[in-house]
């Protein structure tokens, strides 16, 4: 095969199954490149998709008529039947011989339409379908970042993360460092650079930490715990200047991430509830309970500490704030890099509409889009929204040319994780025409907490601890993972592909290990594109992991594969476990047993409450 052209080798590879196709990558460097061809793995991804299952169901329904004809012929040949009835065997054979080529052609056309409708890539987008298949079908593993230990206390107790952000590496598309404020008021930085053939990676090690009390204002020797920051979106990182913005109640701290020192602090009239991503010019949008502000990094009027606490609602220039008709912004989304409109800014939260502001003429309100749901998180895809009327499987009148033309149009799609009448609502809004789709039936039985674009899919988390992936249409299910299933404290949690459903009144999995009943209040894609990581001519794959921030203040990296995404060695963890004293392990076991007993007692109490409520006594 070494003398065969690439086209012939790819044709041969198209007849191999997935296992054989992966094994061919170990034969030669040439086969490694050819066995990862996007056209091959696009078909493999499609064959494992929900769209292909729907096509097969439609095909079976269409072929059912021929089976019924054969059944009627068999009934006609029974001895009890009258000889005067017409013999349909020859007629059925003639019809079958005539219609088989037509059915075969129709099946090929239907499959081509289904593949074109499913394909997530846009004309201007390059998707690595080999990596896409790994993310859709490979086992999942979580590597938890090691948080600093509490001083002079039990070694099992650690600090809690009160926010999370990511700092890029040498490339603008590479997120290699995690930035998080801790509950003692310090800022901690981890290295999560991916492990590859030529690099050991960061292994999630702490590379820098500020002194305690930097954000809270407490003395370094003070062992107090910083109160809740008041927001999920409380960290904003500007990569080019290595500056981070951290919100703590009414204060916004500008921190130099190189020296881990505060550069400036500004006080706002209300507690800060949301921060936007820092733009390239250093400006950040700040959402408080009642107002929206624009912070320009070039403005040094607020540099240093501020002692005046008598802050008026309308302070400074009228161009620096906007008053909200309803309180509670939770997420602010800036324009996408490279978009035609560089001035739009979207605000969403506990109110039931999306607000679009013009950054050039702030606080001018450009328009609103009614949602009806309370939105907790916003994200975006830098491509136009494709409505359900362009689905080639559900709309026979829609042509592939119409779909391709819609894909080629400029635009972007806003993703929203929301809550509607107690259930989760995944919402997609197309810009600039404001077309929308609300998935309020199959998204989740509980509220959605966070959403992000992940490769050719959309990923979101809900109040049951689930992480769900769907296609870009917003409703075609890809896979589900629950962080409370088989979590092992201090080690990697591995779960095979498939749905893992929680159990219990707190959506637990039945395991009493740490992390039981936890949720993911924010998730972020690491955005480590395989196209920009080229080492010695070989492309590194499977680097697009998910960064998780749980409700218990833990930070983890959700990877794809059986290995720890942080690259930790299993033997190193085993040595640490053996080194611990018998007293420590006995104490942890007693605490675990006590927690188990208390949980069972609370579950019995909850069952009694449900029983009494069913009798109408409550």
Secondary structure, DSSP 8 states (H G I E B T S, - for coil): -TTS-HHHHHHHHTTS-HHHHHHGGGT-HHHHHHTT-HHHHHHHHHHTSHHHHHHHHHHHHHHHHHHHHHHHHHHHTSTTS-TTS---HHHHHHHHHHHHHHHHHHHHHHHHHHHHHH----TT----HHHHHHHHHS-EEEEE----B-TTS-TT-B--B---EEEE-SSTT-EEEEEEEBTTS-EEEEE-----SS----TTEEEEE--TTTTT---TT--------S-SB-EEEETTTTEEEEEETTEEEEEETTTTEEEEEEE-SS-EEEE----TTS-EEEEESSEEEEE-TT--TT-S--------SS-S-GGGEEE-SSS-EEEEEE--TT-S--SEEEEEESSSEEEEEESTTTT-EEEEEE-SSEEEEEEEESS----GGG-TTT-TT--HHHHHHHHHS--EEEEEEEEETTEEEEEEEEETTTEEEEEEEEEESS-EEEEEEETTEEEEEETTSEEEEEETTSSSEEEEEETTSS--TTS-EEE-SS----BTTTTB-S--STTTT--EEEEEE----GGG-EETTEE------EEEEETTS-EEEEEESSS-TT---HHHHHHHHHHS-HHHHHHHHHHHHHHHHHHHHHHHHHHHHHHHHHTT--
